[in-house]
Amino acid sequence: MISIARAYNDPGIQVIARAATVLRSLEGQADGLSLTQIAQLVGLARSTVARIVNALRKEQFVMAASPTSGVRLGPALTRLETRGPLAIPAFLSSALIAGASAWLSNYT
């Protein structure tokens, strides 16, 4: 199972961590995975995975793996990768910084 950081008290940060975990579950899966497979890998309810995947699909971070089922990583990730680390959207980098700060505060 792929681990989700559970140290987040802020639901806004938690959903980003969950979305990142869903994306990581698709790494190396050229043929994609079904929602059920993703849910089993990440330890979330299928309905939660479905909501996350729908949001990621709208932003093109995931796409249909076939006309009938499954999802795989989408073209938006490739575009971000080719632009380099500065291409991370401001809202995401702010959320990641806030999440990292919250996580670190538990250990200082």
C-alpha distances in whole Angstrom, upper triangle without the diagonal:
4,6,9,13,14,17,19,22,23,22,23,21,18,18,18,15,13,15,14,10,11,13,11,9,13,14,15,15,19,19,17,14,15,14,13,11,10,9,7,5,6,7,10,13,14,18,16,14,18,20,18,18,22,22,21,23,26,25,25,21,20,22,23,21,24,27,26,22,19,18,18,19,22,25,25,23,25,28,27,26,29,31,29,28,31,29,27,28,30,28,24,26,27,24,22,25,25,22,22,25,24,21,24,26,24,25,28
4,7,10,12,15,17,20,21,19,20,18,15,15,15,12,10,12,11,7,9,11,8,7,11,12,14,14,18,19,16,14,16,15,14,12,10,10,9,6,5,8,10,14,15,18,15,13,17,18,16,16,20,20,18,21,24,23,22,19,18,21,22,21,24,27,26,22,18,17,16,16,20,23,22,20,22,25,23,22,26,27,26,24,27,26,23,24,26,24,21,22,24,21,19,22,22,18,19,22,21,18,21,24,22,22,26
4,6,9,12,13,17,18,17,18,15,13,14,14,10,9,12,11,7,10,12,10,10,14,14,17,18,21,22,19,17,19,17,17,15,12,12,11,9,7,8,10,14,16,18,15,14,18,19,16,17,21,21,19,22,25,24,24,20,20,23,24,24,27,30,28,25,21,20,19,19,22,25,24,21,24,26,24,23,27,28,26,24,26,26,23,24,25,23,20,21,22,19,17,19,19,16,16,19,18,15,18,20,18,19,22
4,6,9,10,13,14,13,14,12,9,10,10,7,6,10,9,6,9,12,10,11,14,15,19,19,22,23,20,18,19,17,17,16,13,12,13,11,7,8,9,13,15,17,13,13,17,16,14,16,19,18,17,20,22,21,22,19,19,22,24,24,27,29,28,25,21,20,19,19,21,24,22,20,23,25,23,23,27,27,25,23,25,24,21,22,22,20,17,18,19,16,14,17,16,13,14,17,15,13,16,18,16,18,21
4,6,7,11,12,12,13,10,8,11,10,7,8,11,10,9,12,14,13,14,18,18,21,22,25,27,24,22,23,20,21,20,17,16,16,14,11,12,13,16,18,19,16,16,19,19,16,18,21,20,19,23,24,23,24,20,21,25,27,27,30,33,32,28,25,23,22,21,24,26,24,22,25,26,23,23,27,27,25,22,24,24,20,21,21,19,16,17,17,14,12,14,14,10,10,13,11,9,12,14,13,14,17
4,5,8,10,10,13,10,7,11,12,9,9,13,13,12,14,17,16,17,20,21,25,25,28,29,26,24,24,21,21,21,18,16,17,16,12,12,12,15,18,19,15,16,20,19,17,20,22,21,21,24,26,25,26,23,23,27,29,29,32,34,33,30,26,25,25,24,26,28,26,24,28,29,26,27,30,30,28,25,27,27,23,23,23,20,18,19,19,15,14,16,14,11,12,14,11,9,13,14,12,14,17
4,6,9,11,13,10,8,12,13,10,12,15,15,14,17,19,18,20,23,24,27,28,31,32,29,27,27,25,25,25,21,20,21,19,16,16,16,19,22,22,19,19,23,21,19,22,25,23,23,26,27,26,28,25,26,29,31,32,35,37,36,33,30,28,27,26,28,30,28,26,29,30,27,28,31,31,28,25,26,27,23,23,22,20,18,18,17,14,13,14,12,9,10,11,8,6,10,10,8,11,14
4,6,7,9,6,6,9,10,9,11,14,14,14,17,18,18,20,23,24,27,28,31,32,28,27,27,24,25,25,21,20,21,20,16,16,16,18,21,21,17,18,21,19,17,20,22,20,20,24,25,24,26,23,24,28,30,31,34,36,35,32,29,27,27,25,27,29,26,24,28,29,25,26,30,29,27,24,25,25,21,21,20,17,15,16,15,11,11,12,10,7,9,10,7,7,11,11,10,13,16
4,6,9,8,7,11,12,12,13,16,17,17,19,21,22,23,26,27,31,31,34,35,31,29,29,26,27,27,24,22,24,23,19,19,17,20,22,21,18,20,22,20,19,22,24,21,22,26,26,25,28,25,27,30,32,34,37,38,37,34,31,29,29,28,29,31,28,27,31,31,28,29,33,32,30,27,27,27,23,22,21,18,17,18,16,13,13,14,11,9,12,12,8,9,13,12,11,15,17
4,5,5,6,9,10,11,12,14,16,17,19,20,21,23,25,26,30,30,33,34,30,29,28,25,26,27,23,22,24,23,19,19,18,19,22,20,17,19,21,18,17,20,21,19,20,23,23,22,25,23,25,28,30,32,35,36,36,32,30,28,28,26,27,29,26,25,29,29,26,27,31,30,28,25,25,25,21,20,18,15,14,16,13,10,12,13,10,8,12,12,9,11,14,14,14,17,19
4,5,5,6,9,10,10,12,14,15,16,18,20,21,23,25,28,28,31,31,28,26,25,22,23,24,21,19,21,21,17,17,15,16,18,17,13,15,17,15,13,17,18,16,17,21,21,20,23,21,22,25,27,29,32,33,32,29,27,25,25,24,25,27,24,24,27,28,25,27,30,29,28,25,25,24,21,19,18,15,14,16,15,11,13,15,12,11,14,15,12,14,17,17,17,20,22
4,5,6,7,9,10,11,13,15,16,17,19,20,22,24,27,27,29,30,27,25,25,22,24,24,21,20,23,22,18,19,17,18,19,18,14,16,17,14,13,16,17,14,15,19,18,17,20,18,20,23,26,28,31,32,31,29,26,24,24,22,23,24,21,21,25,25,22,24,27,26,25,22,22,21,17,16,15,11,11,13,11,8,11,13,10,9,13,14,12,14,17,17,18,21,23
4,5,5,6,9,10,11,13,14,15,17,19,21,22,25,26,28,29,26,25,25,22,24,24,20,19,22,20,17,18,16,18,20,19,15,16,18,16,13,17,18,15,15,19,19,18,20,18,20,23,26,28,31,32,32,29,26,23,23,21,22,24,21,20,23,24,21,22,26,24,23,20,20,20,16,15,14,11,10,11,10,6,8,10,8,6,10,11,10,11,14,15,15,18,20
4,5,5,6,9,10,11,12,14,15,17,19,20,24,24,27,28,24,22,22,19,20,21,17,16,18,17,14,14,12,15,17,16,12,13,16,14,12,15,17,15,15,19,19,18,20,18,19,22,25,26,29,31,30,27,24,22,22,21,22,24,22,20,24,25,22,23,27,26,25,22,23,22,18,18,17,14,12,14,14,10,10,13,11,8,12,13,11,11,15,16,16,18,21
4,5,5,6,9,10,10,12,14,15,17,19,23,22,25,25,21,20,20,17,18,19,15,14,17,17,13,14,12,13,15,14,10,11,13,10,8,11,13,11,11,15,16,15,17,15,16,19,21,23,26,27,27,24,21,19,19,18,19,21,19,18,22,22,20,22,25,25,24,21,22,21,17,16,16,13,11,14,14,10,11,14,13,11,14,16,15,15,18,19,19,22,24
4,5,5,6,9,10,10,12,14,16,17,21,21,23,24,21,20,20,18,20,20,16,16,19,17,14,15,14,16,17,16,13,12,14,12,9,12,14,11,11,14,15,14,15,13,15,18,21,22,26,27,27,24,21,18,18,16,17,19,16,15,19,19,17,18,22,21,20,18,18,17,13,13,13,11,8,11,11,8,8,12,11,9,12,15,14,14,17,19,19,21,23
4,5,5,6,9,10,10,12,15,16,19,20,22,24,20,19,20,17,19,18,15,14,16,15,11,13,12,15,16,17,13,12,15,14,11,13,16,14,13,17,18,16,18,15,16,19,22,23,26,28,28,24,21,19,18,17,18,20,18,16,20,21,18,19,23,22,21,18,20,19,15,15,16,14,11,12,13,10,9,12,12,9,11,14,13,12,15,17,17,19,21
4,5,5,6,9,10,11,13,15,18,18,21,21,18,16,17,14,15,15,11,11,13,12,8,10,9,11,13,13,9,9,12,11,8,10,13,12,11,15,16,16,17,14,14,17,19,20,24,25,25,21,18,16,16,15,17,20,18,16,20,21,19,20,24,24,23,21,22,21,17,17,19,16,13,15,16,13,12,16,15,12,14,17,16,15,18,20,20,22,24
4,5,5,6,9,10,11,13,17,16,19,19,16,15,15,13,15,15,11,12,15,13,10,13,11,13,13,13,10,8,11,10,6,8,11,9,8,11,13,12,13,10,11,14,16,18,21,23,23,19,16,14,13,12,14,16,14,13,17,18,16,17,21,21,20,19,20,18,15,15,17,14,11,14,15,12,12,16,16,14,16,19,18,17,20,22,22,24,27
4,5,5,6,9,10,11,15,15,18,19,16,15,17,15,17,16,12,13,15,13,10,13,13,16,16,17,13,11,14,13,10,11,14,12,10,13,15,13,14,10,11,15,18,18,22,24,24,21,18,15,13,12,13,16,14,12,15,17,14,15,19,19,18,16,18,16,13,14,16,14,11,13,15,12,11,14,15,13,14,17,17,16,19,21,21,22,25
4,5,5,6,9,10,14,14,17,18,15,14,15,13,15,13,9,10,12,9,7,10,10,13,14,15,12,10,13,14,10,11,15,14,12,15,17,16,16,13,13,16,18,18,22,24,24,20,17,14,13,12,15,18,17,14,17,20,18,18,21,22,21,19,21,20,17,18,20,18,14,16,18,15,13,17,17,14,15,19,18,16,19,22,21,22,25
4,5,5,7,9,13,12,15,15,12,10,11,10,12,11,7,8,11,9,7,10,10,12,11,13,11,8,10,11,8,8,12,12,9,12,15,14,14,11,10,13,14,15,18,20,20,16,13,11,10,10,13,16,15,13,16,19,17,18,21,22,22,20,22,21,18,18,21,19,16,18,20,17,16,20,20,17,19,22,21,20,23,25,25,26,29
4,5,5,7,10,10,13,14,11,11,13,12,14,13,9,12,14,11,10,14,13,16,15,16,14,11,13,13,10,9,12,12,9,11,14,13,12,8,8,11,14,14,17,20,20,17,13,10,9,7,10,13,12,10,13,15,14,14,18,19,18,17,20,17,15,16,19,18,14,16,19,17,15,19,20,18,19,22,22,21,23,26,26,27,30
4,5,5,9,10,13,15,12,12,14,14,15,13,10,12,13,10,9,13,14,17,16,18,16,13,15,16,13,12,16,16,13,15,18,16,15,11,11,14,16,16,19,22,22,19,15,13,11,9,12,15,15,12,14,17,15,15,18,20,19,18,20,19,16,18,21,20,16,17,20,18,16,19,20,18,18,22,22,20,22,25,25,25,28
4,6,8,8,12,12,10,9,11,11,12,9,7,9,10,7,7,11,12,15,14,16,15,11,14,16,13,12,16,16,13,15,18,18,16,13,11,14,15,14,17,20,20,16,13,11,9,10,13,16,17,14,16,19,18,18,21,23,22,21,24,22,20,21,24,23,19,21,23,21,19,22,23,20,21,25,24,22,25,27,27,27,30
4,6,5,8,9,7,7,10,11,13,10,8,11,12,10,11,14,15,17,15,17,16,12,14,16,13,11,15,15,12,13,17,16,14,11,9,11,12,11,14,18,18,14,10,8,6,6,10,13,14,12,14,17,17,16,19,21,21,21,23,21,19,21,24,23,19,21,24,22,20,24,25,22,23,27,27,25,27,30,30,30,33
4,5,8,11,9,10,14,15,16,13,11,15,15,12,13,16,18,20,19,21,19,16,18,19,16,14,18,18,15,16,19,17,15,12,11,13,15,13,17,20,20,17,14,11,8,7,11,13,14,11,12,16,15,14,17,19,19,19,22,20,18,21,24,23,20,21,24,22,20,23,25,23,23,26,27,25,27,30,29,30,33
4,6,9,9,11,14,16,17,14,13,17,17,14,15,19,20,22,21,23,22,19,20,22,19,17,20,21,18,18,21,20,17,15,13,14,15,13,16,20,20,17,14,12,9,9,12,15,16,14,14,17,18,16,18,21,20,21,24,22,21,24,27,27,23,24,27,26,24,27,29,26,26,30,30,28,30,33,33,33,36
4,5,5,7,11,13,14,11,11,15,15,13,15,18,19,20,18,21,20,17,18,20,18,15,18,20,16,16,20,19,16,14,12,12,12,10,13,16,17,14,11,9,7,8,12,14,16,14,15,19,19,18,20,23,23,23,26,24,23,25,28,27,24,26,29,27,25,28,30,27,28,32,32,30,32,35,34,35,38
4,5,9,12,15,17,14,14,18,18,16,18,21,22,23,21,23,23,19,19,22,20,16,19,20,17,16,20,19,16,14,12,11,11,8,11,15,16,13,11,9,7,8,11,13,16,14,14,17,19,17,19,22,23,24,26,24,23,25,29,28,25,27,30,29,27,30,32,30,30,34,34,32,35,38,37,38,41
4,7,10,13,15,12,13,17,17,16,18,21,21,22,19,22,22,18,18,21,19,16,18,20,17,16,20,20,17,15,12,11,10,6,8,12,12,10,8,8,7,10,12,15,18,17,17,20,21,21,22,25,26,27,29,27,26,27,31,30,27,29,32,30,29,33,34,32,32,36,36,34,37,40,39,40,43
4,7,10,12,10,10,13,14,13,15,18,18,18,16,18,18,14,14,17,16,12,15,17,14,13,17,17,14,13,10,9,8,5,8,12,12,9,6,5,4,8,10,14,16,15,16,19,20,20,22,24,25,25,28,25,24,25,28,27,24,27,29,27,26,30,31,28,29,33,33,31,34,37,36,37,40
4,7,8,6,6,10,11,10,12,14,15,15,12,15,15,12,12,15,14,11,14,16,14,14,18,18,16,14,11,11,10,8,10,13,12,8,5,6,7,10,13,16,18,17,19,22,22,22,25,27,27,27,29,27,25,26,29,28,25,27,30,27,26,30,30,28,29,32,32,30,33,35,34,36,39
4,5,5,6,9,10,11,12,14,13,13,10,12,13,10,10,14,13,11,13,16,15,14,17,19,17,16,12,12,10,9,10,12,10,7,4,6,9,12,15,18,20,19,21,24,24,25,27,29,30,30,32,29,27,27,30,28,26,28,31,28,27,31,31,28,30,33,32,31,34,36,35,37,40
4,5,5,6,9,10,11,12,10,10,6,9,10,7,6,10,10,8,11,13,13,13,16,18,16,15,12,12,11,11,13,14,12,9,7,8,11,13,15,19,20,19,22,24,24,25,28,29,30,29,31,28,26,26,28,26,24,27,28,25,25,29,29,26,28,31,30,29,32,34,33,34,38
4,5,5,6,9,10,10,10,9,6,9,11,8,9,13,13,12,14,17,16,16,20,21,20,18,16,16,14,14,15,17,14,11,9,11,13,16,19,23,23,23,25,28,27,28,31,32,32,32,34,31,29,29,31,29,26,29,31,28,27,31,30,27,29,32,31,29,33,34,33,35,38
4,5,5,6,9,10,10,11,9,12,13,10,11,15,14,13,16,18,17,17,21,21,20,18,15,16,14,13,15,17,15,12,9,10,12,15,18,21,22,21,23,26,26,26,29,31,30,30,32,30,28,28,31,29,26,28,30,27,26,30,30,27,28,32,30,28,32,34,32,33,37
4,5,5,6,8,8,9,8,11,11,7,9,12,11,10,13,15,14,15,18,19,17,15,13,14,14,13,16,18,16,13,9,9,11,12,15,19,20,18,21,23,23,23,26,28,27,27,29,27,24,25,27,25,22,25,27,23,22,26,26,23,25,28,27,25,28,30,29,30,34
4,5,5,6,5,6,5,9,8,6,9,11,11,11,14,16,15,16,19,20,20,17,15,17,16,16,19,20,18,15,12,12,14,16,18,22,22,21,24,26,25,26,29,30,30,29,31,29,26,26,28,26,23,26,27,24,23,26,26,23,25,28,26,24,28,30,28,30,33
4,6,5,7,8,8,12,12,10,13,15,14,14,17,19,18,20,23,23,23,20,18,19,19,18,20,22,20,16,14,15,16,18,21,24,25,23,26,29,28,27,31,32,32,31,33,31,28,29,31,29,26,28,29,26,25,28,28,25,26,29,27,25,28,30,28,30,33
4,6,8,11,11,14,13,11,14,16,14,14,18,19,17,19,22,22,21,18,17,18,18,17,20,23,21,17,14,14,14,16,19,23,23,21,23,26,25,25,28,30,29,27,30,28,26,27,29,27,24,25,27,24,23,26,26,23,24,27,25,23,26,28,27,28,31
4,6,9,10,13,11,9,12,14,12,13,16,17,16,18,21,21,20,17,16,18,19,19,22,24,22,19,15,15,15,16,19,22,22,20,23,25,24,24,27,28,27,26,28,27,24,24,26,24,21,23,24,21,19,23,23,19,20,24,22,20,23,25,23,25,28
4,7,9,12,10,10,13,15,13,15,18,19,18,20,23,23,23,20,19,21,21,21,24,26,24,20,17,17,18,19,22,26,25,23,26,29,27,27,31,32,31,29,31,30,27,27,28,26,23,25,26,22,21,25,24,20,22,25,23,21,24,26,23,25,29
4,6,8,6,7,10,11,11,12,15,16,16,18,20,21,22,19,18,20,20,21,23,25,23,19,17,16,18,19,21,25,24,23,26,28,27,27,31,32,31,29,31,29,26,26,27,24,22,24,25,21,21,24,23,20,22,25,22,21,24,26,24,26,29
4,5,5,6,9,10,11,12,14,16,17,18,20,22,22,20,19,20,20,21,23,24,21,18,16,17,19,20,22,26,25,25,28,30,29,29,33,34,33,32,33,31,28,28,29,26,24,27,27,23,24,27,26,23,25,28,25,24,28,29,27,29,33
4,5,5,6,9,10,10,12,14,15,16,18,20,20,18,16,17,17,17,19,20,18,14,13,14,16,18,20,24,24,23,26,28,28,28,32,33,33,31,33,31,28,27,29,26,24,27,28,25,25,28,27,24,27,30,27,26,30,31,30,32,35
4,5,5,6,9,10,11,13,14,15,17,19,20,18,17,18,17,19,20,21,18,16,14,15,18,19,21,24,24,24,27,28,28,29,32,33,33,32,33,30,27,27,28,25,23,27,27,24,24,28,27,24,27,29,27,27,30,31,30,33,36
4,5,5,6,9,10,11,12,14,16,17,18,17,15,17,18,19,21,22,20,17,15,15,17,18,19,23,22,21,25,26,25,27,30,30,30,29,30,27,24,24,25,22,20,23,23,20,21,24,23,20,23,26,23,23,27,28,27,29,32
4,5,5,6,8,10,10,12,14,15,16,14,12,14,15,16,18,19,18,14,12,11,13,14,16,20,19,19,22,24,23,24,27,28,28,27,28,26,23,22,24,21,19,22,23,20,20,24,23,21,23,26,24,23,27,28,27,30,33
4,5,5,6,9,10,10,12,14,15,14,12,13,13,15,16,17,15,12,11,11,13,15,16,19,19,19,22,24,23,25,28,29,29,28,29,26,24,23,25,22,21,24,25,22,22,26,26,23,26,29,27,27,30,32,31,33,36
4,5,5,6,9,10,11,13,14,14,12,14,15,17,19,19,18,16,14,13,15,16,16,19,18,19,22,23,23,24,27,28,28,27,28,25,22,21,23,19,18,22,22,19,20,24,23,21,24,27,25,25,29,30,29,32,34
4,5,5,6,9,10,11,12,11,10,12,14,16,19,20,19,16,14,12,13,13,14,17,16,16,19,20,19,21,24,24,25,23,24,22,19,18,20,17,15,18,19,16,17,21,20,18,21,24,22,22,26,27,27,29,32
4,5,5,6,9,10,10,9,7,9,10,12,15,16,15,13,10,8,10,10,11,14,14,14,17,19,18,20,23,24,24,23,24,22,19,19,21,19,17,20,22,19,19,23,23,21,23,26,25,25,28,30,30,32,34
4,5,5,6,9,10,10,9,9,11,14,16,16,15,13,12,10,12,13,12,15,14,16,19,19,19,22,24,25,25,25,25,22,20,19,21,19,18,21,22,20,21,25,24,23,26,28,27,27,31,32,32,34,37
4,5,5,7,9,9,9,11,13,16,18,19,19,17,15,13,14,13,12,14,13,14,17,18,17,20,22,22,23,22,22,19,17,15,18,15,14,18,19,17,18,21,21,20,23,25,24,25,28,29,30,32,34
4,5,5,6,5,6,8,11,14,17,18,18,16,13,10,11,9,9,11,10,11,14,15,14,16,19,19,20,19,20,17,15,14,17,15,13,16,18,16,17,20,21,19,22,25,24,24,27,29,29,31,34
4,5,5,6,5,6,8,11,14,14,15,13,12,9,10,9,8,10,10,11,14,15,15,17,20,20,22,22,22,19,17,16,19,18,16,20,22,20,20,24,25,23,25,28,28,28,31,33,33,35,37
4,5,8,8,9,11,15,17,17,18,16,15,13,13,12,10,12,10,13,15,15,16,18,20,20,22,22,22,18,17,15,18,16,16,19,21,19,21,24,24,24,26,29,28,29,32,33,34,36,38
4,6,8,9,13,16,18,19,20,19,17,13,13,11,9,9,7,10,13,12,12,15,17,17,18,18,18,15,13,12,15,14,13,16,18,17,18,21,22,21,24,26,26,27,29,31,32,34,36
4,5,6,10,13,15,16,18,16,14,11,10,8,5,6,5,8,10,10,11,14,15,16,18,18,19,15,14,14,17,16,15,18,20,19,20,23,24,23,25,28,28,28,31,33,34,35,37
4,7,11,12,16,17,19,16,14,10,9,6,5,6,5,6,9,10,10,12,14,15,16,16,17,14,13,13,16,15,13,16,19,17,17,21,22,21,22,25,26,25,28,30,31,32,34
4,7,9,12,14,15,13,10,6,5,4,4,7,8,8,11,13,13,14,17,18,19,19,21,18,16,17,20,19,17,19,22,20,20,24,25,23,25,28,28,27,30,32,32,34,36
4,6,9,10,12,10,8,5,6,6,5,8,10,11,12,14,16,17,19,20,22,22,24,20,19,20,23,22,20,23,25,24,24,27,28,27,28,32,32,31,34,36,36,38,40
4,5,7,8,7,6,4,6,9,8,11,13,14,16,18,19,20,22,24,25,26,27,24,23,23,27,25,23,26,29,27,27,31,31,30,31,35,34,33,36,39,39,40,43
4,7,8,7,5,5,5,8,9,12,15,15,16,18,20,20,22,24,26,27,28,25,24,25,29,28,25,28,31,29,28,32,33,31,32,36,35,34,37,40,39,40,43
4,5,6,6,8,9,12,13,15,18,19,19,21,23,24,25,28,29,30,32,29,28,28,32,31,29,31,34,32,32,35,36,34,36,39,39,38,41,43,43,44,47
4,6,9,10,12,15,15,17,19,21,21,23,25,26,27,29,31,32,34,30,30,30,33,32,30,33,35,34,34,37,38,36,38,41,41,40,43,45,45,46,49
4,7,10,13,16,16,19,22,23,24,26,27,28,30,32,33,34,36,32,31,31,34,33,31,34,36,34,34,38,38,36,38,41,40,40,43,45,44,46,49
4,7,10,14,15,18,20,21,22,24,25,26,28,30,31,32,33,30,29,29,32,30,28,31,34,31,31,35,35,33,35,38,37,36,39,41,41,42,45
4,7,11,12,16,18,18,19,22,23,23,25,27,28,29,30,27,26,26,29,28,25,28,31,28,28,31,32,30,31,35,34,33,36,38,37,39,42
4,7,9,12,14,14,16,18,19,19,22,24,25,25,27,24,22,23,26,24,22,25,27,25,25,28,29,27,28,32,31,30,33,36,35,36,39
4,6,10,12,11,12,15,16,16,19,21,21,22,24,21,20,21,24,23,21,23,26,24,23,27,28,26,27,31,30,29,32,35,34,35,38
4,7,9,7,9,12,12,13,15,17,18,18,20,18,16,18,21,21,18,20,23,21,20,24,25,24,25,28,28,27,30,32,32,33,36
4,6,6,7,9,11,12,14,15,17,18,19,16,15,16,20,20,17,20,23,22,21,24,26,25,26,29,30,29,31,34,34,35,38
4,5,5,6,9,10,11,13,15,16,17,14,14,15,19,19,17,19,23,22,22,25,27,26,27,30,31,30,32,35,36,37,39
4,5,5,6,9,10,11,13,14,14,11,11,11,15,16,14,16,19,19,18,21,23,23,24,27,28,28,30,32,33,34,36
4,5,5,6,9,10,11,12,13,10,10,12,15,16,13,15,18,18,17,20,22,21,22,25,26,25,27,30,31,32,33
4,5,5,6,9,10,12,14,11,12,14,18,19,16,17,21,21,20,22,25,24,24,28,29,28,30,33,34,34,36
4,5,5,6,9,11,12,9,10,12,16,17,15,16,20,20,20,22,25,24,25,28,29,29,30,33,34,35,37
4,6,5,6,8,9,6,7,9,13,14,12,13,16,17,16,18,21,21,21,24,26,25,27,29,31,31,33
4,5,5,7,10,8,9,12,15,17,15,14,18,19,17,19,22,22,21,24,26,26,27,30,31,31,33
4,6,9,10,9,11,14,17,19,17,17,21,22,20,22,25,25,25,27,30,29,30,33,34,34,36
4,7,7,6,9,11,14,17,15,15,18,20,19,20,23,24,23,26,28,28,29,31,33,34,34
4,6,6,8,11,14,16,15,13,17,18,17,18,21,21,21,23,26,25,26,29,30,30,31
4,5,6,10,11,14,12,10,14,15,13,14,18,18,17,19,22,22,22,25,27,27,28
4,6,8,9,12,11,9,13,15,14,14,17,19,18,20,23,23,23,26,28,28,29
4,6,9,11,10,10,13,15,14,15,18,19,19,21,23,24,25,27,29,30,30
4,6,8,7,6,10,11,10,12,15,15,16,18,20,20,21,24,26,27,28
4,6,5,6,9,10,11,12,14,15,16,18,20,21,22,24,26,28,28
4,5,5,6,8,10,10,12,14,15,16,18,20,21,22,25,26,26
4,6,5,6,9,10,11,12,14,15,16,18,20,21,23,25,26
4,5,5,6,9,10,10,12,14,15,16,18,20,21,23,24
4,5,5,6,9,10,10,12,14,15,16,18,20,21,22
4,5,5,6,8,10,10,12,14,15,16,19,20,21
4,5,5,6,8,10,10,12,14,15,17,19,20
4,5,5,6,8,10,10,12,14,16,17,18
4,5,5,6,9,10,10,12,14,16,16
4,5,5,6,9,10,10,13,15,15
4,5,5,6,8,10,11,13,15
4,5,5,6,8,10,11,12
4,5,5,6,9,10,10
4,6,5,7,9,10
4,5,6,7,9
4,5,5,6
4,5,5
4,6
4
